[in-house]
């Protein structure tokens, strides 16, 4: 999800000279909140999870060139759950925090509703003027009860299906993205194709990577998942969630999964090894696939519309902790990184889909040669427009993690569905009380 991922960038950017001037002026004096900048030089620390793609797309280098004296240093934790646990510990202690911290969309309600005292209200630096540059739902989710602006959106996660054309061809299945979209228009159709693939699967390859990814992409098609609009925890009685669970269990029982835990070393290696033919992929997954499959995978992958309709999985924010050393400089950086121009660049180079309406217009005709020339701008743009505006709760990510852990027990240990469901319930109770 990005956790990885999950993979929305948007904001108005000033002209390069004006922005450079304002930032250099800030660097030359003391930064609000205790900057230790000296001689006009400052190092901005950025702590993220998964693959935001800024370094890979060259955006840090570009920013440093535009702003002499600024150095950006990034640290990265691959698994978002580990990242969040560490972040909470550091927030509680007030030490060891970066100037910029990434926040996954499944955690943003916790920040906006429970941790406003630990993050800078970005309105202090003029962030309220950026509101119209962001998709309304993206902006609202990072807004505190008192109107605080607690983060700027990076990406959203419109969903599609990524697949290996070479593996499908060897199994005698169609490889044309339009034909496949018709054949797997429903999740039943997707599982049926999977059973056909299994009968003639090349090597030891499976139809999909894990039932956890199947569950995640299916629940991403729903407006209400773990909480309702009133803020009540509803996951146990939500029929849409139970359908996603049952479909995932069916895929496991049919032997369609490679039984890989997402974000594990084995899962990462499987991209290059050709261990599975399809993987449900939000837009941010494109960059992740490129990174894991490498140059040898170019032209072997393609992208088609998702079974069952549009959905959203993931997306993130950039926030500035109150304990940051360089608050104003950090704000200038995240404003630039989330501006429409940079959102468009990151999508073109890494696949992370923008939340900025201006950036979405810019990338509508984008194609990706790595993914066989797939019209990714159109595929993900259509999904983004049709995806439901999801209800976010303070413990969304915690509940999701317990469910995917339980599904992993089903596919890897053979745990009965009923017992795994009980284990998920117990896990949620232990995690959130």
TALIN-V378157 format. One record per run of one state. SS is the DSSP state (~ for helix, > for strand, _ for the rest). FROM is the first residue (numbers start at 0). TO is the last residue. Records with the same first field share a line. If there is no record, write none. Layout:
SS->FROM-TO, FROM-TO
This chain:
_->0-7, 9-14, 28-36, 38-39, 49-57, 66-68, 77-78, 93-98, 104-106, 114-114, 119-120, 125-125, 134-134, 141-141, 143-147, 149-150, 170-175, 183-185, 199-204, 208-209, 219-225, 227-231, 233-233, 237-237, 253-255, 257-263, 273-274, 282-283, 293-293, 297-299, 304-310, 319-319, 321-325, 337-338, 350-351, 354-354, 362-366, 371-372, 374-374, 386-394, 413-415, 432-432
>->8-8, 37-37, 40-48, 69-76, 99-103, 118-118, 133-133, 142-142, 148-148, 151-163, 205-207, 226-226, 232-232, 256-256, 275-281, 300-303, 311-318, 320-320, 352-353, 355-355, 367-367, 373-373
~->15-27, 58-65, 79-92, 107-113, 115-117, 121-124, 126-132, 135-140, 164-169, 176-182, 186-198, 210-218, 234-236, 238-252, 264-272, 284-292, 294-296, 326-336, 339-349, 356-361, 368-370, 375-385, 395-412, 416-431
